[in-house]
Amino acid sequence: MRVVSSFGEQQHSTKHEEESMMKLVSVPDGLGADENRNDLGKLCDALQKTMPKELEKLIHNMHLKGENKISFIVADLGMAWALDVGRKFGIK
């Protein structure tokens, strides 16, 4: 959510939101709003259990609605599972 918030501030500096070629969305991490995200063990467990399903649901819903087509997924080693989810939909 922090990344999406930061990116949103940058987007508002452009004249038209449509000018941006990149749109960011957030995916639930599996922790409640009041839970400690600094507890890395708890956070990693929640991420692995929640985010792959949530990402798959997000992509599926976007495709059903005909919204912006996802061209690629960028993921680091800790989120490599996102690439597997993308492959299910033919996303690089």
C-alpha positions as CSV (number, residue, x, y, z in Angstrom):
1,M,0.0,0.0,0.0
2,R,2.9,2.4,0.7
3,V,4.2,2.0,-2.9
4,V,0.7,2.6,-4.4
5,S,0.3,5.7,-2.2
6,S,3.7,7.0,-3.3
7,F,3.1,6.4,-6.9
8,G,-0.3,8.0,-6.7
9,E,1.3,11.3,-5.6
10,Q,3.5,11.2,-8.7
11,Q,0.6,10.5,-11.0
12,H,-1.3,13.6,-9.7
13,S,1.6,15.8,-10.9
14,T,0.7,14.9,-14.5
15,K,-2.1,16.7,-16.4
16,H,-4.1,13.7,-17.2
17,E,-4.2,10.4,-15.4
18,E,-4.6,8.6,-18.7
19,E,-1.1,9.8,-19.7
20,S,0.5,7.3,-17.3
21,M,1.4,4.0,-19.0
22,M,1.7,2.3,-15.6
23,K,-1.1,1.7,-13.1
24,L,-0.4,0.3,-9.7
25,V,-2.9,-1.6,-7.5
26,S,-2.6,-3.1,-4.1
27,V,-3.2,-6.7,-3.2
28,P,-4.1,-7.7,0.4
29,D,-1.1,-9.1,2.3
30,G,-3.2,-11.3,4.7
31,L,-2.6,-9.2,7.8
32,G,-5.2,-7.0,9.5
33,A,-4.8,-3.2,9.6
34,D,-3.6,-3.4,13.3
35,E,-1.1,-6.3,12.8
36,N,2.6,-5.7,13.1
37,R,4.2,-5.8,9.6
38,N,7.6,-5.7,11.2
39,D,7.2,-9.3,12.4
40,L,8.9,-10.8,9.3
41,G,8.0,-14.4,10.1
42,K,4.3,-13.5,10.5
43,L,4.4,-11.3,7.4
44,C,6.1,-13.9,5.2
45,D,3.6,-16.5,6.2
46,A,0.6,-14.2,5.5
47,L,2.1,-13.2,2.1
48,Q,2.6,-16.8,1.0
49,K,-0.9,-17.8,2.1
50,T,-2.8,-14.8,0.8
51,M,-1.2,-12.9,-2.0
52,P,-1.0,-15.6,-4.8
53,K,-4.8,-16.2,-4.6
54,E,-5.5,-12.5,-4.3
55,L,-3.3,-11.6,-7.3
56,E,-4.9,-14.4,-9.4
57,K,-8.4,-13.1,-8.4
58,L,-7.3,-9.5,-9.4
59,I,-6.0,-10.5,-12.8
60,H,-9.0,-12.7,-13.5
61,N,-11.5,-9.9,-12.6
62,M,-9.6,-7.4,-14.7
63,H,-9.8,-9.7,-17.7
64,L,-13.5,-10.3,-17.2
65,K,-14.2,-6.6,-17.0
66,G,-12.0,-5.9,-20.0
67,E,-10.1,-3.4,-18.0
68,N,-6.4,-2.4,-18.7
69,K,-4.6,-5.5,-19.9
70,I,-1.6,-6.4,-17.8
71,S,1.5,-6.6,-20.1
72,F,4.0,-7.8,-17.6
73,I,4.7,-8.5,-13.9
74,V,7.7,-7.2,-12.0
75,A,8.7,-9.3,-9.0
76,D,11.7,-9.7,-6.8
77,L,13.0,-13.0,-5.4
78,G,10.6,-12.7,-2.4
79,M,7.6,-12.5,-4.6
80,A,8.7,-14.9,-7.3
81,W,5.3,-16.7,-7.0
82,A,3.8,-13.7,-8.8
83,L,5.5,-14.8,-12.0
84,D,3.9,-18.2,-11.6
85,V,0.5,-16.6,-11.3
86,G,1.2,-14.4,-14.3
87,R,2.1,-17.4,-16.4
88,K,-1.4,-18.9,-15.8
89,F,-2.7,-15.9,-17.7
90,G,0.0,-15.7,-20.3
91,I,1.6,-12.6,-18.8
92,K,5.4,-12.2,-19.0
